[in-house]
């Protein structure tokens, strides 16, 4: 594709950006970083990375937007050099850079030989950057763009901006009536509302299924160089995880179910985690088998089980997703034979919290013998029980 044709696509991108007048909070954070030479926006497919690049194109002077799959007949470095020397372009906005073979080398050349050129790029696979042959970590400021937190979903859905809560505030019931008011949106959020496309798409799960196919068939093979036979095994691993109870899934059980080595199971889980489909939660304590508990990013589990059948696991998926969005370290509490334990252990600046996740009938008996002052039950139906806090309040931490 010629430079003239690429410029035409850049112009179309700027027109397209006008369709999205509301900006995600990540764009505000991105603006603060624009003095940096290289910025990478990393996040799942479907969260709006392309939209943010187009919005940046609209508001950034001497910038150029391009999707990597349109670069065919010219190297990225040569393209950047031509745009800078002939048109004064100082900011390149590059979408899905991991599809460009040798992208890391091209970025390094731009960094070394075009000191006045800035680059902002996106990638749907964190692994692409981590496996770079060049040390991009010294040159690139990575910004995660995740799906909507529940708080951000309320802002886009209802036009209401709510303040962030702390874990202590949730645990002690210190929220406003406004925070409580939007609990009716929670189930809709769990069923796919966290993805921006849900605002206009009546069936978000069908879109998510297509996204998953793209991740498995295109993203992971392109980055990790796995065979098509392995892609089939990775798909089977996901099916096993999606259909199993959350307490029965770890690399050992995946290996046993698929008839592969535990080493391969760990590799596949790691790939799916870096593609933003799975969440690995380490156990609390040192005298336990160091196998992670494997949860799914919401709402992927609903591609394998019905809402009514999956809801217990979805609640844990939500909590893990919410803690990841908030950047809050958390671990799971490993059960001992014959004794129930709470689900998660969280460490905050003010102290440790033990949290139990549940639905109807969830009580505090699991806390017996747990030596920590701060204990919290987060329940889906907390309105009816004095001791529990609404589970959706965890969605206000980010």
C-alpha positions in Angstrom: 0.0 0.0 0.0 1.4 3.4 -1.0 2.0 6.3 1.4 -0.8 8.2 -0.2 -3.2 5.3 0.4 -2.0 5.1 4.0 -2.6 8.8 4.5 -6.2 8.3 3.2 -6.8 5.7 5.9 -5.3 8.1 8.5 -7.8 10.7 7.5 -10.7 8.2 7.7 -9.5 7.2 11.2 -9.8 10.9 12.4 -13.3 11.0 11.1 -14.1 7.7 12.8 -12.9 9.1 16.1 -15.6 11.7 16.1 -18.2 8.9 16.7 -16.7 8.4 20.2 -17.0 11.7 22.1 -16.8 10.1 25.5 -13.2 9.3 26.5 -12.0 6.4 28.7 -10.1 7.3 31.8 -7.0 5.5 30.3 -6.9 8.3 27.7 -6.4 10.9 30.5 -3.5 8.8 31.9 -2.1 8.4 28.4 -2.1 12.2 27.8 0.1 12.6 30.9 2.7 10.3 29.4 2.9 11.9 26.0 6.3 13.4 26.6 7.8 9.9 26.5 9.4 8.7 23.3 7.6 5.3 23.2 4.3 4.3 24.8 2.7 0.9 24.4 -1.0 0.3 25.1 -1.5 -3.3 26.0 -4.9 -5.0 26.6 -7.5 -7.5 25.5 -9.2 -7.3 22.1 -12.4 -5.4 22.3 -11.5 -2.9 25.0 -11.1 0.1 22.7 -7.4 0.4 22.0 -8.0 1.3 18.4 -10.6 3.9 19.4 -8.1 5.5 21.8 -5.4 5.7 19.1 -7.9 7.4 16.8 -8.9 9.8 19.5 -5.2 10.6 20.0 -4.8 11.2 16.3 -7.6 13.8 16.4 -6.0 15.8 19.2 -2.3 15.4 18.4 -0.6 17.7 16.0 1.7 16.3 13.4 0.6 12.7 14.1 -0.2 9.8 11.9 -2.5 6.8 12.6 -1.9 3.4 10.9 -2.9 -0.2 11.3 0.1 -2.5 11.1 -1.7 -4.9 8.7 -1.7 -2.2 6.0 2.2 -1.9 6.0 3.2 -4.2 3.1 5.8 -2.6 0.9 7.9 -0.4 3.2 9.6 -1.0 6.6 8.3 0.8 9.6 11.6 2.7 10.1 11.6 3.8 6.4 8.0 4.9 6.7 8.6 6.9 9.9 11.7 8.5 8.3 9.8 9.6 5.1 6.9 11.0 7.1 9.2 12.9 9.4 11.5 14.3 6.7 8.8 15.2 4.1 5.8 16.0 6.2 7.1 16.8 9.7 5.2 13.9 11.3 6.5 13.5 14.9 4.0 11.0 16.4 3.2 7.6 15.0 0.1 5.9 16.3 0.4 2.2 15.3 -2.3 -0.4 15.9 -1.6 -4.1 16.7 2.1 -3.8 16.3 2.7 -7.5 17.3 1.6 -8.5 13.8 4.6 -6.8 12.2 7.5 -9.3 11.9 10.6 -7.8 13.6 8.6 -4.9 15.1 11.0 -4.7 18.0 14.0 -4.1 15.8 12.1 -1.5 13.8 11.2 0.4 17.0 14.8 0.2 18.2 15.9 1.8 14.9 13.4 4.6 15.3 14.5 5.1 18.9 18.2 5.3 17.9 18.1 7.2 14.6 14.9 9.3 14.7 15.2 11.1 18.1 12.4 13.5 17.3 9.8 10.8 16.5 7.5 9.6 19.2 5.6 6.3 18.9 2.4 5.1 20.5 1.4 1.6 19.7 -1.1 -1.1 20.8 -0.9 -4.8 21.2 -3.4 -7.4 22.3 -0.8 -9.9 23.4 1.5 -8.9 26.3 3.8 -11.8 25.4 4.8 -10.1 22.1 6.6 -7.4 24.1 8.0 -9.7 26.8 9.6 -12.0 24.2 11.2 -9.1 22.3 14.7 -9.8 21.1 15.6 -6.2 22.1 15.2 -4.8 25.5 12.2 -2.7 24.8 11.4 -2.4 28.6 14.0 0.3 28.9 12.5 2.3 26.0 8.8 1.8 26.2 6.3 2.9 28.9 3.6 0.3 28.9 0.0 1.2 29.8 -2.6 -1.4 30.4 -6.0 -0.8 28.9 -8.5 -3.2 30.5 -12.2 -3.6 30.1 -14.5 -1.3 32.0 -14.4 -1.5 35.8 -18.0 -1.6 37.1 -17.5 2.1 38.1 -16.5 3.0 34.5 -19.3 0.9 33.1 -21.8 3.0 35.2 -20.2 6.2 33.7 -20.6 5.1 30.1 -24.0 3.5 30.7 -25.7 6.1 32.9 -23.5 9.2 32.4 -22.7 9.2 36.2 -19.1 9.6 37.5 -18.8 7.9 40.9 -15.7 8.2 43.2 -13.4 5.2 43.6 -13.7 3.3 46.8 -10.9 1.7 48.9 -11.1 -1.9 50.2 -11.3 -0.5 53.7 -14.3 1.6 52.7 -16.1 -1.4 51.2 -15.3 -3.5 54.3 -16.6 -0.9 56.7 -19.7 -0.1 54.6 -18.5 3.5 53.8 -20.0 4.2 50.5 -22.6 6.7 49.2 -26.2 6.0 48.2 -25.1 6.7 44.6 -22.7 3.8 44.8 -25.6 1.6 46.0 -28.1 2.9 43.4 -26.5 1.2 40.4 -26.3 -2.3 41.7 -29.1 -3.2 39.3 -26.6 -3.0 36.4 -24.3 -5.6 38.0 -25.6 -8.8 36.3 -25.6 -7.0 32.9 -22.0 -6.1 33.6 -21.0 -9.7 34.4 -22.7 -11.0 31.2 -20.4 -8.9 29.0 -21.1 -5.2 29.9 -17.5 -4.7 30.9 -16.5 -4.6 27.2 -17.2 -1.3 25.5 -18.8 -2.9 22.5 -21.7 -4.1 24.8 -23.0 -0.5 24.7 -24.2 -1.0 21.2 -24.1 -4.8 20.8 -27.3 -6.6 22.0 -25.4 -10.0 22.2 -21.9 -9.3 23.6 -21.2 -13.0 24.1 -21.3 -13.7 20.4 -18.8 -10.9 19.8 -16.6 -12.3 22.6 -16.7 -15.8 20.9 -15.3 -14.2 17.7 -12.7 -12.4 19.7 -11.6 -15.7 21.4 -11.4 -17.4 18.0 -9.1 -14.6 16.8 -6.9 -14.8 19.9 -6.5 -18.6 19.4 -6.2 -18.8 15.7 -4.2 -15.6 15.0 -2.7 -13.8 18.1 -1.2 -16.7 20.0 0.2 -18.6 17.0 1.7 -15.4 15.6 3.5 -14.5 18.9 4.3 -17.9 20.5 5.0 -19.9 17.3 2.8 -22.8 18.5 1.6 -25.4 16.0 -2.0 -25.8 14.9 -2.2 -29.0 16.8 -1.2 -27.1 20.0 -3.8 -24.5 19.2 -6.4 -27.3 19.4 -4.9 -28.4 22.7 -5.1 -24.8 24.0 -8.8 -24.7 23.0 -9.5 -27.9 24.8 -7.7 -26.6 27.9 -10.0 -23.6 27.8 -13.1 -25.8 27.5 -11.9 -27.9 30.5 -11.3 -24.8 32.6 -14.6 -23.2 31.5 -16.7 -26.3 32.4 -14.9 -27.2 35.7 -15.4 -25.9 39.2 -12.9 -23.2 40.2 -11.5 -25.4 42.9 -10.7 -28.2 40.5 -8.5 -26.4 38.0 -4.7 -26.0 38.1 -1.9 -27.0 35.8 -1.8 -30.5 37.1 -5.5 -31.2 36.5 -5.3 -29.6 33.0 -2.3 -31.8 32.1 -4.1 -34.9 33.3 -7.3 -34.0 31.4 -5.5 -33.3 28.1 -2.9 -36.0 28.4 0.1 -33.6 28.2 3.0 -32.8 30.5 2.5 -30.3 33.3 5.2 -28.2 31.7 3.0 -27.8 28.6 0.0 -27.1 30.7 1.8 -24.3 32.5 3.0 -22.9 29.1 -0.6 -22.9 27.7 -2.0 -21.3 30.9 0.7 -18.6 30.7 -0.1 -17.8 27.1 -3.8 -17.5 27.8 -3.1 -15.3 30.8 -0.9 -13.0 28.7 -3.7 -12.9 26.1 -6.1 -11.6 28.9 -8.3 -14.7 29.0 -7.2 -16.4 32.2 -6.2 -15.1 35.6 -3.7 -17.0 37.8 -4.0 -16.6 41.5 -1.2 -17.8 43.7 -1.9 -19.5 47.1 -1.4 -17.7 50.4 1.4 -19.1 52.6 4.7 -20.8 52.1 3.9 -24.4 53.2 1.5 -25.2 50.4 1.8 -26.7 46.9 2.7 -23.7 44.8 0.1 -24.3 42.1 -2.0 -21.3 41.1 -5.8 -21.3 41.1 -6.9 -20.6 37.5 -9.8 -18.3 37.0 -11.2 -16.7 33.8 -11.6 -13.1 32.9 -15.3 -12.3 32.9 -17.4 -13.2 31.0 -15.5 -15.9 29.2 -16.8 -18.7 31.4 -20.3 -18.0 30.0 -19.1 -19.3 26.6 -18.9 -22.7 28.2 -21.7 -22.8 30.8 -25.1 -21.2 31.3 -25.5 -18.2 33.6 -27.4 -20.3 36.3 -24.8 -23.1 36.2 -21.8 -20.8 36.2 -22.8 -18.0 38.6 -20.8 -19.2 41.6 -17.6 -19.4 39.5 -18.4 -16.1 37.7 -18.5 -14.3 41.1 -15.0 -15.4 41.8 -13.9 -14.5 38.3 -15.4 -11.0 38.8 -13.5 -10.5 42.1 -10.2 -11.6 40.6 -10.9 -9.4 37.6 -11.8 -6.4 39.8 -8.6 -6.8 41.9 -6.5 -7.0 38.8 -8.1 -3.8 37.5 -7.4 -2.1 40.8 -3.8 -3.3 40.8 -4.4 -4.9 44.2 -2.3 -8.0 45.2 -4.4 -10.9 46.3 -4.0 -14.7 46.9 -6.3 -17.5 47.4 -6.6 -19.4 50.7 -6.0 -23.1 50.2 -8.6 -25.4 51.9 -7.5 -28.1 54.3 -9.2 -31.5 54.4 -12.7 -31.3 56.0 -12.6 -27.6 56.7 -13.9 -24.7 54.7 -11.8 -21.6 54.4 -12.5 -18.1 53.0 -11.7 -17.5 49.3 -9.0 -14.7 49.2 -6.4 -13.0 51.2 -5.6 -9.3 50.3 -2.7 -7.2 51.6 -3.3 -3.4 51.8 -1.3 -0.5 53.3 -3.6 -0.5 56.3 -3.5 -4.3 56.9 -4.6 -7.6 55.6 -8.2 -8.6 54.6 -9.7 -12.0 54.3 -12.6 -12.1 51.8 -15.3 -14.7 51.2 -17.3 -14.5 47.9 -20.7 -15.9 47.7 -24.4 -15.9 46.9 -27.5 -16.8 49.0 -26.7 -18.5 52.3 -23.1 -17.5 52.4 -22.2 -17.0 56.1 -19.1 -16.3 58.2 -18.4 -19.9 59.3 -15.5 -20.1 56.9 -13.6 -17.4 59.0 -13.2 -19.7 62.0 -9.6 -20.2 62.8 -8.4 -17.5 60.4 -6.2 -15.1 62.3 -6.7 -11.7 60.7 -8.7 -8.8 62.1 -10.3 -7.6 58.9 -12.9 -10.1 57.5 -15.5 -9.5 54.8 -18.2 -11.4 53.1 -19.0 -10.1 49.6 -22.3 -11.4 48.4 -24.5 -11.1 45.3 -27.6 -10.6 47.4 -26.1 -8.6 50.2 -29.2 -6.3 50.6 -31.0 -9.1 52.7 -28.1 -9.9 55.1 -26.6 -7.6 57.6 -23.1 -8.9 57.7 -22.4 -9.1 54.0 -21.4 -6.3 51.7 -22.6 -6.1 48.0 -20.2 -7.9 45.7 -20.5 -5.2 43.1 -18.8 -2.7 45.5 -15.5 -4.4 44.5 -16.1 -3.0 41.1 -15.7 0.6 42.4 -12.0 0.0 43.5 -10.8 0.9 40.0 
